[in-house]
Amino acid sequence: MRTSDYIEQAWTNLWKKKLRTFLTTGGVVIGIGALVCMFAFGQGVQRNIRDQFDEMDLLNYINVSPRHGRQPEPAEFDPDAPETYSDAVPTGEPNKPVTVLDDKFIDGLMQMEGVEAAFPEMRFPAQVGLGKEDRFTFIQVVTAKACRSGLIQLRAGQPYASDDPNEMMISDSLLRRLGNTKPETAVGQKVEIRTIILDFSLASLMRMAFARGDQRLPISDQRYTFTIVGVIERMGFGGPMPIRSDAYIPPGAAGRMRKLVLTGVSDLFQPAEQMAGHSTVTVRVASPSQVASVEAKLEERGLRTFALMDQLEEMQKGFIIVDMFLLAVGMIGVTVASLGIVNTMVMSILERYREIGVMKAVGATDGDVQRIFLFESGMIGLLGGAFGLALAWVVSFVINQVVNGFTAREGVPFIQYFSFPWWLCLGGIGFSVLVSLIAGIYPTRRAAHVDPVVALRHD
């Protein structure tokens, strides 16, 4: 028999029992649809994360910071002996000095192969006031060149043109906390920035020495006026990027301000030599493939590095575990559907017992009988896989519309939560056919071993 004959006969036999075929195929549709839909959700999450990383060039950045602090010298462990410490040693060498992240260091980074740019991180605490509202935040110093490099996504206005004017960009989240929900109206408004400075005046020192119940640190504030030129979207990642604050000013304006550059209490414990430089420098490489080589060179110099490229590899391992979990859950429905196929094929064999005997009596071999029933089970799997894929797409479309309908009220942009790559679509249909063929092995073998003499006597 030709392949077309097997297909025609399989379709004819399935069409004779429409209800049974519909119910059996329906079980496969639900099982494959659930499996594909869950895999599509997992792929959608991964794609959204990757796309956001690629859009913001997060995978091209490395955070560089010095190794400092006191570390125990390696020695044989003695529980009764006191611990001995040496000065900070970046690479384990006892007399190697701490690398200072100053402008000279940044110039050297720019000469390194694969490095496109390097941005020092300078942030300082301040109180930002707009109208009658004021909020505490960290203001970050960012060059105009960095602002125009595509790292910042503007919602209104534009980046400041140079590094000198008293202009600033503010995030939409900080703007909302200051009582303004319309970014377009904020451009051009004046804001007041209050910075913290150390105050060693005689009055301050006397107040510290002789105050009773009102003792305060020797600090005071300075006030500066800036103009908002741009409103940006708040970055959702605190990773290796030079843009991760709620307010940004150019270095020229920052240089004219009296301020206390302090990003956290840990800054107070830095070695004296490190206080002269920057706490962190962010390095941008030409492509993610060069992250590992640049990291290795920096670590050889005794520096601590962090890159989201390394974290992404760990995330991918987590995605594999999630995919395996989704596969296990989806296989429950597929297993139930395969049992339905076995039941349908066994019933079909019992009903066509005499027909099988006739086919064998006229010369059909065991292989011919097996192929007939395998084509029937395979066709059930093909139909179930195709309609299951359509069901998964419809369900994902409805979920996307409903979820995005709710999130749109909060100003969240439309997000595609499901992804159907070509390999998932073809793999879902192929897996459905494969499971159906496996489920049909027992019934087909049973049909092939039918004794034609007994079958012809069967009523």
N, C-alpha and C positions, 0 to 999 in steps of 0.2 A: 504494500500500500504506500502511496505517496503521502508526503506531509500534509498536503492540502486535503487529502481524504480523511486523515486522522482529525484535522481541525473541523472539517464539515460534520463528521460523525459525532465528535464531542459536542459541538454546538447544538446539533439536532437532539441529542440525548438530554442535554441540560434544558433545552427549551420545552421538552415534553413535560418536565416537572418544574413549572415556572415558580410556584410558591416555595418549594423546597430550595430551589436554586437561589431565589431572592433572599430567603432567610439566611442561608449559609453564606452567601456573598455579603450580606449585611453585617454578619459577625466579623468577617475579614475587614470590611470597610471601617468599622468602628475601631477594631484593634490597630490596624495600620494607621488610621487617621490620628488616633491618640499618640501612637509612637512618633509619627512624623511631626505632629504638632509640638510635642515636648522637645524633640530635637531642634525644631525650628526656633523655639523660644531660647534654648541654650545658645544656638548659633547667633540669634539676634542680640543677646546680651554681649557675647564676645565681639561681634561686629561693632556694636555701639561704642564699646570701650576702646577698641582698636582705632575706630574712626576718629574718636575724640582725641586720642593720643596723637594720631597722625595730623589732625587738623591744627592742633596746638603745638606740634613739633616737640612733644614731651619726650619722645624717645631719643632725641638728639642732644639732650642736656645731661651734664654731670655736675653735681654739687661737690665742691672741693672745700675742705676745712682742715685745719692743722690738728695733729695729734698732740694733745697736751694733757697735763695732769700728772699725778705721781703714780708710778707703777712699781709693784714689787719685783725685786731682782730674782731671776730664776735661781733656785738653790734646792738642795735636798730638804725635804720636808721634816721639820722637827717641831712637834706640837708644843714643846716647852720653851722653845727659843723665840725671842721677840722677832717680829717681822722687820726687815731692813728695807729701806726705800732709797731710790736714787732719783735724780732729776728726771724730767720728762724725756723719754727716749722714743722718738717716732718709729724707729725700725729695730729697736732692740740693741743698738750700738750705744755704749755707755756715755760717750761724750759728744754725740751728734746734736747740734743745736736745733731748736724749734724753727721751722720755716715760717717766715713772716709773710702774710698775704698782702703785700703792699703794691704800689703802682709798678715798681720794677718787676715784681713777680708776675703781674698781669701782662706786662710787655713781653716777658719771656714765654708766657703761655701762648701769646698770639703767634709766636714763631714756631710753635710745635706743629708737626705734621698732622693734618686732619682737623685742626682747630680753626673754626671760622670767627669766633668772637668769645670774649670773656667779660662778664659783668660782675663787678663787686657788689655785694649785698650790704646796703646801709639802710637801716631802719631805726627810727627813734619814736618814743612814745609822745603823744600830743593830744590835746583837746581841740576838736574841730567844731566850730560854731557857725551855724547858718540861721540867720534871723534870731528867734528866741530859743532855738534848740542848739544843744551842743552835745557831742558824744566823744568818748575816748576811743582812740584807735592808734595803730602804728602807721606812720607815714614812711613811705619808701622813696629813696632817691633813685631815679631812673633817668638815664640820658635820653635826649630827644631822638638820637639814632636808634636806640632800643625801642622806643615807642613807635617808630615808623617801620620797624622790621617785621611787622605782622604778628607780634606777640600779643598785642592788645586788640580786643574786639570792641569797637565803639558802638554805643547805642545812640549817642548824640554828640554833636560837636566834632572836634578834631584834636590830634595830639599837639602839644606845644611845639613851636617851630624851632626853638633853640634852647640851649642849656642855661640861659641867663635870666629871663623874666620871672616875676613873681606870679607864675601861673601854675595851675594844678589840674590834675584829672582825678575824678572821684568815682567810686564804684556805685552802681545803682542801688546796692543793698545799703550802703552807708547813707546814700541820699534819702532812701525811704526812712531810715532811722532818724534822719534830721527833719522829717515831716514833708518832704517833697516827693510825690509819686509820679511826677511828669519830668523825665530827664530833659526834654527839649527846653523847658522853661528854666532849668538850672544853669544852662550855658550863659556865661556872662555875669553871673551873680558873684558877689564878694563874700568870702568866708574868712573867719578869723581863726588863726592857728596859735594855740598857746603851748609853748614848749617848756620843759623843765630844765633849770640850770642850777648849778651849785652856787650857794650864796654864803661867802665867807666874810661878809661885812661884820663890823663890830656889833651891830645890833643883833644880828642873827646868832653870833657866837655867844653873846651875853644871854640871849633868850634860851639857848641850849644849856648854858652852864647854871643858870639861876632860876629857870622856870619851874613852877610848882604845878603839876597837873596838866600843863599845856606845853610839854616839851615836844619839840618838833625837829625834824631833820633840817640841816642848813640848806634848804632849797627854796627857790622862788620861781616865778614864771616870766616868760617874755611873750609878747603878743605881736603877731605879724598878719598882714592882710594879703590874701591871694585871690586871684580871679579864676573861676572855673572855666576851663576851655573845652573840656570833654567829659562825657559820662561813659564809663565802660562797664561791660558785663563782669560780674564777680567771678573770678576763676574758682573752679570747683576742686582744684588739686593743690595740695601744699607740697608738691614734689620739687624736683630740680628745675625750677624756672626762676628767672629774675623778676617775675611779676606775680606777687602773691600777697598783696596788701589791699587796703581799701582806699588809700589816697596816695598820689604820686606827685612829686615835684622835681624840677630839674636840679642838677648838681650846683649850678651857679647860684641859684636862690638859696639852696641849702647851705652853701658855704658862707653866706652872709648872716645866717641865723645862729644865735647862741642857743645851744641845745645840749642835752645829755643823751648821747647815743648809747642806748641800752635796750636790747631786745629781750632780755630775761635776766633772772637772778644769776644764772650760770655764768653770765658775762663777768660778774664780779670776781670769779675764781680763775679767770684766765691768767697765765703767766705774764709778767710785766712786759716781756719782749713781744708777746702776741698782741697786747693792747695797742701797739703802734700800727698794726695792720687791720685788715678787714676780717670779720669773723667767718665769712663765707664768700667764696667766689664761684659763680656759675659759668660753666664752660659749654659752649655750643660747638658740636662737631658737625662735619659735613654730612654724614649719614649715620644711621644707627649701627651699621656694620663696623664703624671705626670707634665705637664707644669702648669696647673691650681693650683695644690697643692703647688708647689714650689713658684709660683708667690704670692700666699696668704701669705706664710711664710715671704717672703721678704718684702711685703707691710706692714705686721705687725711691721716690724722693721723700718718703716718710709722711705722705699726706693721706687723709681719710677721704674716701670718695663714696658717692651714692648716686646711682642712676636708676631711673624707672625702667630701663631696659632689663636690668637684673630682676626687678620686681615683676616685670611682665612674664619672664620665664617661669617664675614661681606661680603666677596667676594661671598660666597655661596648664601647669600640672593640676591645679585646682579645677580648671575647666574639664580636664579629662575625667576626674573623679565625679564631677557633676553629670557629665555625659553618661558615665557608666551607671549612675543612679537612675537617670531618666530612662536609660535602656532597660534596666531591671524592672522599673514600674511599667513601661510600655509593653514589655514582654508578657505581662500577665494577660492583657487583652489579646495579644497575638496567640498565646497558648490556648486560651478559651476558643478562639476562632479556629485553630487547627484541630481541636477536638470535634468541632462542628463539621469540619471537612471530612474527618475520619468517619463520623456517624453517617454523613450523607452518602459517601462512597460505599460503605458497607451495605446500607439500605438499597443502594442502586444495584449492587451485585446480587443481593438476594432476590430483588424483583426481576432481574434479567438473567437469572440462573439458567433457564432453558435457552435463552438467546446465546449465551456463552457456549453452551453445548453444541448448538447448531453451527456457530462459527468454527469451533474446533473440528466438528465433523466434516466440514467442507474444506479443511486444510489450513485454518488459522493456527499459527504457532503460539506457544506461551508468550513469546516476545510481542507478538501482534496484540494479544489480549492486554498485556501489561501496558503497552503504549497507548491503547485506546483509553484506558482509565486514567493513565497519567496525564494525557492531554486534557481530559475533563477536569481533573483536580488543578492542573496548571492554569486552565482557563478561568476557573473560579478565583485563583490567586491573582491573575492578571486583571480581571475586572475589579476585584476587591482592592488591589493596590492602586489602580487608576482612580477609582471613586473615593478611596481613602485619602489620596493626595488632595483631591478636590475638597473633601470634607475638612481636612486640616487647614487648607487655605481659607475656606469660608469662616471657620471658627476663629482663626487668627485675625481675619479682617474685622469681624465683629468685636473681638476683644480690643483690638487696636483703636477702633472708633469709640468704644465706650470709655476706655481708660483715658484716651487723649481728650475726650469730651469733658471729663472731670478735671484733668490737669490743666486744660486750657483756661479755666476760670482763675487759676492761680498764676497765669502768665507763663506757664511752661510751654516751650515750643513742641511741635508735633514730633513724636518719637516712634520709630518703627520697631516694635518689640520683637517681631518675628523675622526670621531670615530663611529663605528657601533657596540655598545654592543648588546648582544643577546636580551635584553628586548626591545630595539628599533626596531630590525628586526621583532620580533614576534608581538610587539605592533603595528607596521605599518600595517602589514597584518591583524591583528585582528581588528584594527580601520577601515580599509577599508571595511571589511566584515560587521562590525557593522553599518557603515554609509549607506552601500548599503541596508541592511535589513530595516533600518529606512526609507530610501527613498522608499522602496517598500511596506511600510505599506498601504499607501493610494490606490495604484493600486490594491493590493491584496484584500483589503476590498471591493473595487468597483467590482472586479471580483466575490467575494463570494456572493454579493447581486444581481447577475444577475438572473432575472426571467427566468427559463428554457423554459416556454411556449413562452415568447416574443423572447427569443434567438433562438428557433427553427424556428420561422417565419422570422428571420432576413436573408436577402440575403447576 
